[in-house]
Amino acid sequence: MYSSIHFNAKPRAVTNASKPEVLEKLRAIVGADNVLVDPERVEPYGGDAVKEKFPPEAVVFPESTAQMVEILKLANEYLFPVTARGGGVGYTGGAVPIEGGIVVGTDRMNRIVEINADDLYVVCQPGLTTYALQQAVEKYGLLFPPDPASYKDSYIGGNIAENAGGMRTPKYGVTKHSVLGLEVVTATGEVIRTGGRTVKNVVGFDLTGLICGSEGMLGIITEATLKLLPMPEATATVRASFKTMEEACKVLTRFTPEGLLPMAMEVVDRNCIGAIEENFAFGLAADAGAILIVAVDGFRDEVEKNAITIERILKANNGFDILRSKTKDEENKLWDVRRAISPSLMKYGTLKINEDVVVPRSKVPELIRRVEEIGRRHQTFVANFGHAGDGNIHVNFMCDRADADSVARARACVKETFELSVNLGGSISGEHGIGYVKAPYLDIAVDRPTLEVMKAIKKVFDPNGILNPGKMFV
Ligand SMILES: Cc1cc2nc3c(=O)[nH]c(=O)nc-3n(C[C@H](O)[C@H](O)[C@H](O)COP(=O)(O)OP(=O)(O)OC[C@H]3O[C@@H](n4cnc5c(N)ncnc54)[C@H](O)[C@@H]3O)c2cc1C
């Protein structure tokens, strides 16, 4: 019996993946050393950042597309579940094999196939960390913009499958905006190739866009062609406090008339500020109702000029305690406040239910105000921070994992927050995806006809329902 705060977990049925003949065939495909079955060795592959464990029956590590094809053909023949896994740091349980079967680890598929500085693309396998990819292209003076905070652990395959975001989204978009083409093995073991190596490509349906964010439910990505940009020469950051969240968020629209497009605009609410001060004593103003952090990039002299303009705009709009970085070191220090949030919050509960709702950015103050009301009503501490520039706010409800009542109250807050976000013109996830954690709430955000289209697409790619079952649709 497994336990989950997100659904009524049942004892897992043993699937055909455990049959000796299936395990023998898997060993024949990838080599005996690349099939794990010992309980203590498969256990780490049963969870992700949600921190609930549902160990698979086996973990298999292919090294090529050809091996992936064989694995999926076998899974279709014997009808056992297959869950693809990247770095295993997803926030919605996407890589967790809640219905058993095998986990396909992409760790051995971590090669960079080509970096093309002339045509501004990189071709790579899915098992590379975001960081390793960024480091590799940086040597050519190039930038791969998607920057989930988990970039040192998350894999490119996982980023694409979750359509991950990050701080640089206001300027550079989310992962799908940097994906030119994909090689994908479908559930039936067909290899499909989507998109290509060019920014312009309007041939047929946009299957690249469909695979981005498909959470390993339509196919397994075995190769990606990703868009690159010239690496900006410099970055600078300006941080300011505001009396209220309304004031902080009003500034977001003041940059455009000055011709500015900051790459990051992050907001921190008063509960986070209190928690940070209690733990780290940065000397943040006691009367600050919000902190806004704005970053720009580009050529060095242009960056300095733009940072000065941002400082002026923040001041003119009631910002105080304004700090502008002049060196990389100073810039890092300004971001320390943002990095201190998560560890500071753990004082308020043993379980942090971290949601990532999204609303039109003008609605962020209303979202935060009403989420605070929801928290008060359910006697649950709530702290908000996140990507104000694109309206994607991390709403954190703190509760005690061992106290069922406190968890139930936090979960009531979650449902109301999802409904609120949709009513404000937004949705229930900006970047973390659905997985099993948000599956019970999908119909709050997606209407029935649209859901039926999604389910029909799933059926086309995966007629036997073997890829990542138990996710997204309940
Ligand atoms: C501290 C922390 C900070 C984070 N910050 C951010 C952030 O700023 N922005 C953000 O968007 N997210 C963030 N996340 C969430 C998470 O890191 C991202 O969702 C990330 O993209 C997951 O990558 P992964 O390689 O760990 O994927 P996994 O967790 O391994 O898998 C995620 C999903 O992708 C599927 N998948 C994995 N590989 C493949 C493949 N090759 N083909 C098909 N499907 C595949 C899995 O089946 C699963 O459904 C954060 C998480 C943590 C723990």
The ligand as an ORCA input file, in Angstrom:
! r2SCAN-3c Opt
* xyz 0 1
  C      13.824     23.409     -6.914
  C      12.986     23.332     -8.154
  C      12.835     24.447     -8.946
  C      12.052     24.396    -10.094
  N      11.948     25.505    -10.866
  C      11.213     25.467    -11.988
  C      11.094     26.627    -12.812
  O      11.651     27.677    -12.522
  N      10.340     26.530    -13.923
  C       9.712     25.364    -14.269
  O       9.056     25.333    -15.296
  N       9.806     24.261    -13.510
  C      10.540     24.272    -12.385
  N      10.639     23.159    -11.608
  C       9.910     21.935    -12.008
  C      10.764     20.951    -12.845
  O      12.111     21.053    -12.552
  C      10.526     21.087    -14.334
  O       9.199     20.635    -14.606
  C      11.493     20.289    -15.201
  O      11.248     20.551    -16.546
  C      11.425     18.793    -14.960
  O      12.499     18.206    -15.647
  P      12.980     16.747    -15.287
  O      14.061     16.381    -16.244
  O      13.271     16.609    -13.863
  O      11.666     15.913    -15.646
  P      11.046     14.692    -14.864
  O      10.533     15.121    -13.545
  O      11.969     13.545    -14.886
  O       9.826     14.364    -15.824
  C       8.836     15.327    -16.031
  C       7.854     14.817    -17.103
  O       8.524     14.714    -18.340
  C       8.402     13.408    -18.873
  N       9.643     13.131    -19.589
  C      10.916     13.167    -19.094
  N      11.785     12.885    -20.082
  C      11.056     12.677    -21.199
  C      11.376     12.346    -22.549
  N      12.630     12.151    -22.961
  N      10.362     12.209    -23.430
  C       9.069     12.386    -23.043
  N       8.700     12.678    -21.785
  C       9.694     12.822    -20.889
  C       8.132     12.521    -17.665
  O       7.456     11.346    -18.017
  C       7.290     13.447    -16.809
  O       5.945     13.408    -17.208
  C      11.405     23.177    -10.444
  C      11.568     22.050     -9.646
  C      12.342     22.117     -8.509
  C      12.488     20.888     -7.664
*
